[in-house]
Amino acid sequence: MSGFPWGPFGTGVGVSAGGVLAVMLVTFAVGVAKGRHRYVDVAWGAAFAVAALVSLAMAAGRGEGDGVRQGLVTALTVVWGVRLSLHIAHRGRGKGEDPRYEKMLAKGSGDPRLRALRTVYLLQALLVVLVSLPVQAAQYLPNAVGPLVYVGCALWLLGLFFEAVGDHQLAAFTADPANKGRIMDRGLWSWTRHPNYFGDFCVWWGLFLFACGSWPTAAATVVSPVVMSLLLTKGSGKRLLERHMADRPGFSDYASRTSGFLPRPPKRRPAQGS
């Protein structure tokens, strides 16, 4: 699309990257001071909100983009990021280090703080910038919103529903002492083993549609939802969590009757004695 301002967009990405890096460096300082790095998970959602707000300021400050598209894509990203950060902060309140980071940082030699900075904080900053590219590109698209934006909003709503409701159901389940040691297999968790990851998947494919006002911007940013999808299914999401849960009593039965990712009605338990 000849009308897309690639130069200002590139500058905006650089400035947004600086904002994301600042969030991660502040979080790193807190993690070192507190002696645990689980705070980076809280910063993850907040960093996306910062990327959206900085890119909005950069685009609007230059008179670029469509105001309706800018307002929508920024609001949806900020709502998603802030909700996720608040949820993770509440969930981790009073807890020690995340076992994932303990294992990761126990490997290798040298100063563990520098390893944490390199392998946790800087890597996550890079991923935030990469995954948020459709949000940043959408700020600069000059054409008015069309059907793809409305489809994107619907997909985002579906994703937020699965994330928020799934998180609430899991929190209520684990808060009940009677469920200690049991596998959550109710509500949305009976339709998919990972309603929160499926929700993330929908959110980021929905936000990608905001950048599809032209095929060049779509082609340039499709890597972002693809990377997020791989993280959720093959990287630090589903695969890592299920490896951790594999030996828990009842998990193999739960996995045999519940979809691993895309929601579907649960399979029936075999009848007793059959």
FITI-977431 format. One record per residue (C-alpha): y, x, z; residue in three letters; chain. Coordinates in Angstrom, 2 decimals, decimal comma, always signed. Layout:
% residues N
{c2 = Y | c1 = X | c3 = Z | type = ALA | mol = A} $
...
***
This chain:
% residues 274
{c2 = +0,00 | c1 = +0,00 | c3 = +0,00 | type = MET | mol = A} $
{c2 = +3,12 | c1 = +1,76 | c3 = -1,19 | type = SER | mol = A} $
{c2 = +5,33 | c1 = -0,05 | c3 = +1,33 | type = GLY | mol = A} $
{c2 = +3,49 | c1 = +1,26 | c3 = +4,38 | type = PHE | mol = A} $
{c2 = +5,55 | c1 = +3,94 | c3 = +6,19 | type = PRO | mol = A} $
{c2 = +2,90 | c1 = +6,61 | c3 = +6,59 | type = TRP | mol = A} $
{c2 = +5,37 | c1 = +9,24 | c3 = +7,80 | type = GLY | mol = A} $
{c2 = +6,84 | c1 = +7,20 | c3 = +10,68 | type = PRO | mol = A} $
{c2 = +3,35 | c1 = +5,97 | c3 = +11,52 | type = PHE | mol = A} $
{c2 = +2,11 | c1 = +9,57 | c3 = +11,85 | type = GLY | mol = A} $
{c2 = +5,08 | c1 = +10,44 | c3 = +14,05 | type = THR | mol = A} $
{c2 = +4,40 | c1 = +7,38 | c3 = +16,19 | type = GLY | mol = A} $
{c2 = +0,75 | c1 = +8,35 | c3 = +16,63 | type = VAL | mol = A} $
{c2 = +1,87 | c1 = +11,77 | c3 = +17,84 | type = GLY | mol = A} $
{c2 = +4,27 | c1 = +10,29 | c3 = +20,40 | type = VAL | mol = A} $
{c2 = +1,64 | c1 = +7,77 | c3 = +21,55 | type = SER | mol = A} $
{c2 = -0,83 | c1 = +10,62 | c3 = +21,96 | type = ALA | mol = A} $
{c2 = +1,69 | c1 = +12,29 | c3 = +24,25 | type = GLY | mol = A} $
{c2 = +1,92 | c1 = +9,15 | c3 = +26,37 | type = GLY | mol = A} $
{c2 = -1,86 | c1 = +8,84 | c3 = +26,58 | type = VAL | mol = A} $
{c2 = -2,16 | c1 = +12,52 | c3 = +27,52 | type = LEU | mol = A} $
{c2 = +0,41 | c1 = +12,05 | c3 = +30,28 | type = ALA | mol = A} $
{c2 = -1,65 | c1 = +9,18 | c3 = +31,74 | type = VAL | mol = A} $
{c2 = -4,80 | c1 = +11,30 | c3 = +31,73 | type = MET | mol = A} $
{c2 = -3,11 | c1 = +14,37 | c3 = +33,22 | type = LEU | mol = A} $
{c2 = -1,66 | c1 = +12,32 | c3 = +36,08 | type = VAL | mol = A} $
{c2 = -5,09 | c1 = +10,80 | c3 = +36,66 | type = THR | mol = A} $
{c2 = -6,64 | c1 = +14,28 | c3 = +36,60 | type = PHE | mol = A} $
{c2 = -4,22 | c1 = +15,41 | c3 = +39,30 | type = ALA | mol = A} $
{c2 = -5,17 | c1 = +12,39 | c3 = +41,43 | type = VAL | mol = A} $
{c2 = -8,88 | c1 = +13,05 | c3 = +40,82 | type = GLY | mol = A} $
{c2 = -8,58 | c1 = +16,68 | c3 = +41,92 | type = VAL | mol = A} $
{c2 = -6,57 | c1 = +15,71 | c3 = +45,01 | type = ALA | mol = A} $
{c2 = -9,08 | c1 = +13,00 | c3 = +45,99 | type = LYS | mol = A} $
{c2 = -12,15 | c1 = +15,03 | c3 = +45,07 | type = GLY | mol = A} $
{c2 = -13,60 | c1 = +12,49 | c3 = +42,65 | type = ARG | mol = A} $
{c2 = -13,05 | c1 = +11,73 | c3 = +38,99 | type = HIS | mol = A} $
{c2 = -14,06 | c1 = +8,07 | c3 = +38,81 | type = ARG | mol = A} $
{c2 = -10,35 | c1 = +7,22 | c3 = +38,61 | type = TYR | mol = A} $
{c2 = -10,45 | c1 = +8,13 | c3 = +34,91 | type = VAL | mol = A} $
{c2 = -12,28 | c1 = +4,85 | c3 = +34,29 | type = ASP | mol = A} $
{c2 = -9,27 | c1 = +2,99 | c3 = +35,72 | type = VAL | mol = A} $
{c2 = -6,95 | c1 = +5,03 | c3 = +33,50 | type = ALA | mol = A} $
{c2 = -8,97 | c1 = +4,17 | c3 = +30,35 | type = TRP | mol = A} $
{c2 = -7,62 | c1 = +0,63 | c3 = +29,98 | type = GLY | mol = A} $
{c2 = -4,13 | c1 = +1,62 | c3 = +31,13 | type = ALA | mol = A} $
{c2 = -3,99 | c1 = +4,37 | c3 = +28,49 | type = ALA | mol = A} $
{c2 = -4,60 | c1 = +1,82 | c3 = +25,73 | type = PHE | mol = A} $
{c2 = -1,75 | c1 = -0,30 | c3 = +27,08 | type = ALA | mol = A} $
{c2 = +0,52 | c1 = +2,76 | c3 = +27,01 | type = VAL | mol = A} $
{c2 = -0,50 | c1 = +3,57 | c3 = +23,42 | type = ALA | mol = A} $
{c2 = +0,33 | c1 = +0,01 | c3 = +22,34 | type = ALA | mol = A} $
{c2 = +3,69 | c1 = -0,05 | c3 = +24,11 | type = LEU | mol = A} $
{c2 = +4,78 | c1 = +3,38 | c3 = +22,88 | type = VAL | mol = A} $
{c2 = +3,80 | c1 = +2,60 | c3 = +19,29 | type = SER | mol = A} $
{c2 = +5,69 | c1 = -0,72 | c3 = +19,51 | type = LEU | mol = A} $
{c2 = +8,80 | c1 = +1,08 | c3 = +20,74 | type = ALA | mol = A} $
{c2 = +8,54 | c1 = +3,67 | c3 = +17,99 | type = MET | mol = A} $
{c2 = +8,05 | c1 = +1,13 | c3 = +15,18 | type = ALA | mol = A} $
{c2 = +10,59 | c1 = -1,42 | c3 = +16,40 | type = ALA | mol = A} $
{c2 = +13,11 | c1 = +1,32 | c3 = +17,09 | type = GLY | mol = A} $
{c2 = +12,99 | c1 = +2,27 | c3 = +13,41 | type = ARG | mol = A} $
{c2 = +13,13 | c1 = -1,33 | c3 = +12,22 | type = GLY | mol = A} $
{c2 = +9,56 | c1 = -1,15 | c3 = +10,91 | type = GLU | mol = A} $
{c2 = +6,88 | c1 = -3,82 | c3 = +10,92 | type = GLY | mol = A} $
{c2 = +6,66 | c1 = -7,57 | c3 = +11,43 | type = ASP | mol = A} $
{c2 = +7,82 | c1 = -8,87 | c3 = +14,80 | type = GLY | mol = A} $
{c2 = +5,13 | c1 = -11,52 | c3 = +15,18 | type = VAL | mol = A} $
{c2 = +2,31 | c1 = -9,10 | c3 = +14,40 | type = ARG | mol = A} $
{c2 = +3,84 | c1 = -6,50 | c3 = +16,72 | type = GLN | mol = A} $
{c2 = +4,19 | c1 = -8,95 | c3 = +19,59 | type = GLY | mol = A} $
{c2 = +0,66 | c1 = -10,27 | c3 = +19,24 | type = LEU | mol = A} $
{c2 = -1,17 | c1 = -6,96 | c3 = +18,87 | type = VAL | mol = A} $
{c2 = +0,79 | c1 = -5,40 | c3 = +21,74 | type = THR | mol = A} $
{c2 = +0,28 | c1 = -8,35 | c3 = +24,09 | type = ALA | mol = A} $
{c2 = -3,46 | c1 = -8,56 | c3 = +23,39 | type = LEU | mol = A} $
{c2 = -3,96 | c1 = -4,84 | c3 = +23,90 | type = THR | mol = A} $
{c2 = -1,95 | c1 = -4,74 | c3 = +27,11 | type = VAL | mol = A} $
{c2 = -3,71 | c1 = -7,79 | c3 = +28,56 | type = VAL | mol = A} $
{c2 = -7,11 | c1 = -6,31 | c3 = +27,75 | type = TRP | mol = A} $
{c2 = -6,23 | c1 = -2,87 | c3 = +29,12 | type = GLY | mol = A} $
{c2 = -4,57 | c1 = -4,05 | c3 = +32,34 | type = VAL | mol = A} $
{c2 = -7,37 | c1 = -6,51 | c3 = +33,14 | type = ARG | mol = A} $
{c2 = -9,97 | c1 = -3,80 | c3 = +32,62 | type = LEU | mol = A} $
{c2 = -8,09 | c1 = -1,29 | c3 = +34,79 | type = SER | mol = A} $
{c2 = -7,59 | c1 = -3,77 | c3 = +37,62 | type = LEU | mol = A} $
{c2 = -11,24 | c1 = -4,84 | c3 = +37,50 | type = HIS | mol = A} $
{c2 = -12,55 | c1 = -1,28 | c3 = +37,61 | type = ILE | mol = A} $
{c2 = -10,11 | c1 = -0,33 | c3 = +40,39 | type = ALA | mol = A} $
{c2 = -11,26 | c1 = -3,30 | c3 = +42,48 | type = HIS | mol = A} $
{c2 = -14,94 | c1 = -2,63 | c3 = +41,78 | type = ARG | mol = A} $
{c2 = -14,69 | c1 = +1,04 | c3 = +42,77 | type = GLY | mol = A} $
{c2 = -12,52 | c1 = +0,58 | c3 = +45,87 | type = ARG | mol = A} $
{c2 = -13,94 | c1 = +2,52 | c3 = +48,82 | type = GLY | mol = A} $
{c2 = -16,75 | c1 = +4,10 | c3 = +46,79 | type = LYS | mol = A} $
{c2 = -17,49 | c1 = +7,77 | c3 = +46,23 | type = GLY | mol = A} $
{c2 = -17,88 | c1 = +9,67 | c3 = +43,00 | type = GLU | mol = A} $
{c2 = -19,50 | c1 = +8,02 | c3 = +39,99 | type = ASP | mol = A} $
{c2 = -23,05 | c1 = +9,44 | c3 = +39,57 | type = PRO | mol = A} $
{c2 = -22,38 | c1 = +9,95 | c3 = +35,84 | type = ARG | mol = A} $
{c2 = -19,58 | c1 = +12,40 | c3 = +36,57 | type = TYR | mol = A} $
{c2 = -21,54 | c1 = +14,09 | c3 = +39,35 | type = GLU | mol = A} $
{c2 = -24,36 | c1 = +14,89 | c3 = +36,92 | type = LYS | mol = A} $
{c2 = -22,03 | c1 = +15,87 | c3 = +34,10 | type = MET | mol = A} $
{c2 = -19,94 | c1 = +18,24 | c3 = +36,19 | type = LEU | mol = A} $
{c2 = -22,94 | c1 = +19,77 | c3 = +37,98 | type = ALA | mol = A} $
{c2 = -23,97 | c1 = +21,39 | c3 = +34,69 | type = LYS | mol = A} $
{c2 = -22,53 | c1 = +24,61 | c3 = +33,34 | type = GLY | mol = A} $
{c2 = -20,60 | c1 = +27,43 | c3 = +34,96 | type = SER | mol = A} $
{c2 = -16,98 | c1 = +28,14 | c3 = +35,75 | type = GLY | mol = A} $
{c2 = -14,37 | c1 = +26,06 | c3 = +37,53 | type = ASP | mol = A} $
{c2 = -15,66 | c1 = +22,45 | c3 = +37,72 | type = PRO | mol = A} $
{c2 = -12,06 | c1 = +21,19 | c3 = +37,66 | type = ARG | mol = A} $
{c2 = -11,46 | c1 = +22,77 | c3 = +34,28 | type = LEU | mol = A} $
{c2 = -14,77 | c1 = +21,36 | c3 = +33,00 | type = ARG | mol = A} $
{c2 = -13,68 | c1 = +17,92 | c3 = +34,21 | type = ALA | mol = A} $
{c2 = -10,32 | c1 = +18,29 | c3 = +32,48 | type = LEU | mol = A} $
{c2 = -11,96 | c1 = +19,30 | c3 = +29,21 | type = ARG | mol = A} $
{c2 = -15,07 | c1 = +17,12 | c3 = +29,09 | type = THR | mol = A} $
{c2 = -13,75 | c1 = +13,99 | c3 = +30,81 | type = VAL | mol = A} $
{c2 = -9,98 | c1 = +13,62 | c3 = +30,70 | type = TYR | mol = A} $
{c2 = -9,02 | c1 = +15,32 | c3 = +27,44 | type = LEU | mol = A} $
{c2 = -12,03 | c1 = +13,81 | c3 = +25,64 | type = LEU | mol = A} $
{c2 = -11,10 | c1 = +10,33 | c3 = +26,82 | type = GLN | mol = A} $
{c2 = -7,48 | c1 = +10,87 | c3 = +25,81 | type = ALA | mol = A} $
{c2 = -8,64 | c1 = +11,79 | c3 = +22,30 | type = LEU | mol = A} $
{c2 = -10,88 | c1 = +8,71 | c3 = +22,14 | type = LEU | mol = A} $
{c2 = -8,04 | c1 = +6,41 | c3 = +23,26 | type = VAL | mol = A} $
{c2 = -5,79 | c1 = +7,72 | c3 = +20,48 | type = VAL | mol = A} $
{c2 = -8,57 | c1 = +7,37 | c3 = +17,90 | type = LEU | mol = A} $
{c2 = -9,73 | c1 = +3,90 | c3 = +18,93 | type = VAL | mol = A} $
{c2 = -6,17 | c1 = +2,57 | c3 = +19,20 | type = SER | mol = A} $
{c2 = -5,24 | c1 = +3,52 | c3 = +15,62 | type = LEU | mol = A} $
{c2 = -5,53 | c1 = -0,09 | c3 = +14,31 | type = PRO | mol = A} $
{c2 = -3,15 | c1 = -1,27 | c3 = +17,06 | type = VAL | mol = A} $
{c2 = -0,68 | c1 = +1,47 | c3 = +16,15 | type = GLN | mol = A} $
{c2 = -0,97 | c1 = +0,85 | c3 = +12,40 | type = ALA | mol = A} $
{c2 = -0,43 | c1 = -2,88 | c3 = +12,90 | type = ALA | mol = A} $
{c2 = +2,98 | c1 = -2,12 | c3 = +14,43 | type = GLN | mol = A} $
{c2 = +4,18 | c1 = -0,72 | c3 = +11,08 | type = TYR | mol = A} $
{c2 = +2,73 | c1 = -3,27 | c3 = +8,63 | type = LEU | mol = A} $
{c2 = +5,67 | c1 = -5,03 | c3 = +6,96 | type = PRO | mol = A} $
{c2 = +3,86 | c1 = -8,11 | c3 = +5,67 | type = ASN | mol = A} $
{c2 = +3,77 | c1 = -11,35 | c3 = +7,66 | type = ALA | mol = A} $
{c2 = +0,69 | c1 = -12,39 | c3 = +9,58 | type = VAL | mol = A} $
{c2 = -2,07 | c1 = -14,13 | c3 = +7,67 | type = GLY | mol = A} $
{c2 = -5,55 | c1 = -15,59 | c3 = +8,22 | type = PRO | mol = A} $
{c2 = -7,08 | c1 = -12,23 | c3 = +9,24 | type = LEU | mol = A} $
{c2 = -4,71 | c1 = -12,01 | c3 = +12,19 | type = VAL | mol = A} $
{c2 = -5,78 | c1 = -15,45 | c3 = +13,41 | type = TYR | mol = A} $
{c2 = -9,44 | c1 = -14,49 | c3 = +13,02 | type = VAL | mol = A} $
{c2 = -8,66 | c1 = -11,32 | c3 = +14,96 | type = GLY | mol = A} $
{c2 = -7,10 | c1 = -13,37 | c3 = +17,76 | type = CYS | mol = A} $
{c2 = -10,18 | c1 = -15,61 | c3 = +17,92 | type = ALA | mol = A} $
{c2 = -12,51 | c1 = -12,61 | c3 = +18,03 | type = LEU | mol = A} $
{c2 = -10,36 | c1 = -11,03 | c3 = +20,75 | type = TRP | mol = A} $
{c2 = -10,55 | c1 = -14,25 | c3 = +22,79 | type = LEU | mol = A} $
{c2 = -14,32 | c1 = -14,35 | c3 = +22,44 | type = LEU | mol = A} $
{c2 = -14,52 | c1 = -10,74 | c3 = +23,57 | type = GLY | mol = A} $
{c2 = -12,24 | c1 = -11,23 | c3 = +26,57 | type = LEU | mol = A} $
{c2 = -14,29 | c1 = -14,29 | c3 = +27,57 | type = PHE | mol = A} $
{c2 = -17,52 | c1 = -12,29 | c3 = +27,59 | type = PHE | mol = A} $
{c2 = -15,91 | c1 = -9,40 | c3 = +29,46 | type = GLU | mol = A} $
{c2 = -14,05 | c1 = -11,37 | c3 = +32,12 | type = ALA | mol = A} $
{c2 = -16,71 | c1 = -14,03 | c3 = +32,74 | type = VAL | mol = A} $
{c2 = -19,51 | c1 = -11,45 | c3 = +32,66 | type = GLY | mol = A} $
{c2 = -17,68 | c1 = -9,22 | c3 = +35,16 | type = ASP | mol = A} $
{c2 = -16,97 | c1 = -12,18 | c3 = +37,44 | type = HIS | mol = A} $
{c2 = -20,59 | c1 = -13,36 | c3 = +37,34 | type = GLN | mol = A} $
{c2 = -21,90 | c1 = -9,88 | c3 = +38,12 | type = LEU | mol = A} $
{c2 = -19,42 | c1 = -9,39 | c3 = +40,98 | type = ALA | mol = A} $
{c2 = -20,44 | c1 = -12,71 | c3 = +42,54 | type = ALA | mol = A} $
{c2 = -24,13 | c1 = -11,85 | c3 = +42,15 | type = PHE | mol = A} $
{c2 = -23,88 | c1 = -8,39 | c3 = +43,73 | type = THR | mol = A} $
{c2 = -21,68 | c1 = -9,69 | c3 = +46,58 | type = ALA | mol = A} $
{c2 = -24,56 | c1 = -11,89 | c3 = +47,77 | type = ASP | mol = A} $
{c2 = -26,81 | c1 = -9,86 | c3 = +50,13 | type = PRO | mol = A} $
{c2 = -29,77 | c1 = -11,98 | c3 = +49,06 | type = ALA | mol = A} $
{c2 = -29,59 | c1 = -10,37 | c3 = +45,61 | type = ASN | mol = A} $
{c2 = -29,83 | c1 = -6,77 | c3 = +46,84 | type = LYS | mol = A} $
{c2 = -32,22 | c1 = -4,83 | c3 = +44,59 | type = GLY | mol = A} $
{c2 = -32,52 | c1 = -7,69 | c3 = +42,10 | type = ARG | mol = A} $
{c2 = -31,61 | c1 = -7,65 | c3 = +38,41 | type = ILE | mol = A} $
{c2 = -28,74 | c1 = -9,88 | c3 = +37,34 | type = MET | mol = A} $
{c2 = -30,25 | c1 = -12,27 | c3 = +34,79 | type = ASP | mol = A} $
{c2 = -28,05 | c1 = -15,35 | c3 = +35,08 | type = ARG | mol = A} $
{c2 = -25,16 | c1 = -16,82 | c3 = +33,12 | type = GLY | mol = A} $
{c2 = -24,02 | c1 = -14,64 | c3 = +30,25 | type = LEU | mol = A} $
{c2 = -26,38 | c1 = -11,94 | c3 = +31,51 | type = TRP | mol = A} $
{c2 = -29,30 | c1 = -14,11 | c3 = +30,42 | type = SER | mol = A} $
{c2 = -27,98 | c1 = -14,10 | c3 = +26,85 | type = TRP | mol = A} $
{c2 = -27,25 | c1 = -10,39 | c3 = +26,59 | type = THR | mol = A} $
{c2 = -27,95 | c1 = -7,45 | c3 = +28,90 | type = ARG | mol = A} $
{c2 = -24,38 | c1 = -6,25 | c3 = +28,35 | type = HIS | mol = A} $
{c2 = -21,84 | c1 = -9,11 | c3 = +28,06 | type = PRO | mol = A} $
{c2 = -19,01 | c1 = -6,74 | c3 = +28,99 | type = ASN | mol = A} $
{c2 = -19,92 | c1 = -4,23 | c3 = +26,26 | type = TYR | mol = A} $
{c2 = -20,37 | c1 = -7,01 | c3 = +23,72 | type = PHE | mol = A} $
{c2 = -16,95 | c1 = -8,27 | c3 = +24,78 | type = GLY | mol = A} $
{c2 = -15,42 | c1 = -4,82 | c3 = +24,15 | type = ASP | mol = A} $
{c2 = -17,07 | c1 = -4,82 | c3 = +20,74 | type = PHE | mol = A} $
{c2 = -15,45 | c1 = -8,15 | c3 = +19,82 | type = CYS | mol = A} $
{c2 = -12,04 | c1 = -7,17 | c3 = +21,22 | type = VAL | mol = A} $
{c2 = -11,79 | c1 = -4,00 | c3 = +19,13 | type = TRP | mol = A} $
{c2 = -13,08 | c1 = -5,49 | c3 = +15,90 | type = TRP | mol = A} $
{c2 = -10,59 | c1 = -8,31 | c3 = +16,46 | type = GLY | mol = A} $
{c2 = -7,70 | c1 = -5,88 | c3 = +16,96 | type = LEU | mol = A} $
{c2 = -8,81 | c1 = -3,96 | c3 = +13,87 | type = PHE | mol = A} $
{c2 = -8,18 | c1 = -7,10 | c3 = +11,79 | type = LEU | mol = A} $
{c2 = -4,49 | c1 = -6,83 | c3 = +12,70 | type = PHE | mol = A} $
{c2 = -4,38 | c1 = -3,61 | c3 = +10,66 | type = ALA | mol = A} $
{c2 = -6,02 | c1 = -5,20 | c3 = +7,62 | type = CYS | mol = A} $
{c2 = -2,79 | c1 = -6,36 | c3 = +6,01 | type = GLY | mol = A} $
{c2 = -3,56 | c1 = -3,86 | c3 = +3,23 | type = SER | mol = A} $
{c2 = -6,71 | c1 = -2,08 | c3 = +2,15 | type = TRP | mol = A} $
{c2 = -5,31 | c1 = +1,45 | c3 = +2,71 | type = PRO | mol = A} $
{c2 = -4,49 | c1 = +0,75 | c3 = +6,37 | type = THR | mol = A} $
{c2 = -7,86 | c1 = -0,95 | c3 = +6,82 | type = ALA | mol = A} $
{c2 = -9,66 | c1 = +2,02 | c3 = +5,25 | type = ALA | mol = A} $
{c2 = -7,65 | c1 = +4,49 | c3 = +7,34 | type = ALA | mol = A} $
{c2 = -8,37 | c1 = +2,77 | c3 = +10,66 | type = THR | mol = A} $
{c2 = -11,89 | c1 = +1,31 | c3 = +10,33 | type = VAL | mol = A} $
{c2 = -13,22 | c1 = +4,47 | c3 = +11,96 | type = VAL | mol = A} $
{c2 = -11,74 | c1 = +3,18 | c3 = +15,24 | type = SER | mol = A} $
{c2 = -13,91 | c1 = +0,07 | c3 = +15,82 | type = PRO | mol = A} $
{c2 = -16,89 | c1 = +1,96 | c3 = +14,41 | type = VAL | mol = A} $
{c2 = -16,41 | c1 = +4,71 | c3 = +17,01 | type = VAL | mol = A} $
{c2 = -15,99 | c1 = +2,14 | c3 = +19,78 | type = MET | mol = A} $
{c2 = -19,15 | c1 = +0,33 | c3 = +18,64 | type = SER | mol = A} $
{c2 = -21,12 | c1 = +3,60 | c3 = +18,72 | type = LEU | mol = A} $
{c2 = -19,79 | c1 = +4,44 | c3 = +22,18 | type = LEU | mol = A} $
{c2 = -20,83 | c1 = +1,03 | c3 = +23,46 | type = LEU | mol = A} $
{c2 = -24,32 | c1 = +1,03 | c3 = +21,95 | type = THR | mol = A} $
{c2 = -25,33 | c1 = +4,66 | c3 = +21,50 | type = LYS | mol = A} $
{c2 = -22,98 | c1 = +6,69 | c3 = +23,69 | type = GLY | mol = A} $
{c2 = -21,80 | c1 = +6,27 | c3 = +27,27 | type = SER | mol = A} $
{c2 = -22,29 | c1 = +2,49 | c3 = +27,32 | type = GLY | mol = A} $
{c2 = -25,55 | c1 = +0,61 | c3 = +26,83 | type = LYS | mol = A} $
{c2 = -27,84 | c1 = +3,60 | c3 = +26,27 | type = ARG | mol = A} $
{c2 = -26,72 | c1 = +5,54 | c3 = +29,33 | type = LEU | mol = A} $
{c2 = -26,68 | c1 = +2,52 | c3 = +31,64 | type = LEU | mol = A} $
{c2 = -30,16 | c1 = +1,38 | c3 = +30,60 | type = GLU | mol = A} $
{c2 = -31,53 | c1 = +4,89 | c3 = +31,08 | type = ARG | mol = A} $
{c2 = -30,19 | c1 = +4,74 | c3 = +34,64 | type = HIS | mol = A} $
{c2 = -31,70 | c1 = +1,27 | c3 = +35,23 | type = MET | mol = A} $
{c2 = -35,06 | c1 = +1,82 | c3 = +33,52 | type = ALA | mol = A} $
{c2 = -37,01 | c1 = +2,44 | c3 = +36,75 | type = ASP | mol = A} $
{c2 = -35,53 | c1 = -0,46 | c3 = +38,70 | type = ARG | mol = A} $
{c2 = -38,06 | c1 = -3,18 | c3 = +39,61 | type = PRO | mol = A} $
{c2 = -37,87 | c1 = -6,11 | c3 = +37,22 | type = GLY | mol = A} $
{c2 = -35,79 | c1 = -4,39 | c3 = +34,57 | type = PHE | mol = A} $
{c2 = -38,57 | c1 = -4,08 | c3 = +31,97 | type = SER | mol = A} $
{c2 = -39,32 | c1 = -7,80 | c3 = +32,27 | type = ASP | mol = A} $
{c2 = -35,61 | c1 = -8,62 | c3 = +32,00 | type = TYR | mol = A} $
{c2 = -35,25 | c1 = -6,37 | c3 = +28,95 | type = ALA | mol = A} $
{c2 = -38,25 | c1 = -7,96 | c3 = +27,24 | type = SER | mol = A} $
{c2 = -36,71 | c1 = -11,45 | c3 = +27,30 | type = ARG | mol = A} $
{c2 = -32,99 | c1 = -10,70 | c3 = +27,00 | type = THR | mol = A} $
{c2 = -31,08 | c1 = -9,45 | c3 = +23,96 | type = SER | mol = A} $
{c2 = -29,97 | c1 = -5,84 | c3 = +24,19 | type = GLY | mol = A} $
{c2 = -26,50 | c1 = -6,50 | c3 = +22,80 | type = PHE | mol = A} $
{c2 = -25,75 | c1 = -9,47 | c3 = +20,53 | type = LEU | mol = A} $
{c2 = -26,02 | c1 = -12,72 | c3 = +22,55 | type = PRO | mol = A} $
{c2 = -28,93 | c1 = -15,05 | c3 = +21,89 | type = ARG | mol = A} $
{c2 = -30,82 | c1 = -17,62 | c3 = +23,99 | type = PRO | mol = A} $
{c2 = -33,19 | c1 = -15,89 | c3 = +26,41 | type = PRO | mol = A} $
{c2 = -36,89 | c1 = -15,87 | c3 = +25,76 | type = LYS | mol = A} $
{c2 = -39,02 | c1 = -17,96 | c3 = +28,07 | type = ARG | mol = A} $
{c2 = -40,97 | c1 = -16,25 | c3 = +30,80 | type = ARG | mol = A} $
{c2 = -44,71 | c1 = -16,44 | c3 = +30,17 | type = PRO | mol = A} $
{c2 = -46,39 | c1 = -19,22 | c3 = +32,13 | type = ALA | mol = A} $
{c2 = -48,16 | c1 = -18,12 | c3 = +35,32 | type = GLN | mol = A} $
{c2 = -51,83 | c1 = -17,41 | c3 = +34,71 | type = GLY | mol = A} $
{c2 = -51,49 | c1 = -17,34 | c3 = +30,90 | type = SER | mol = A} $
***
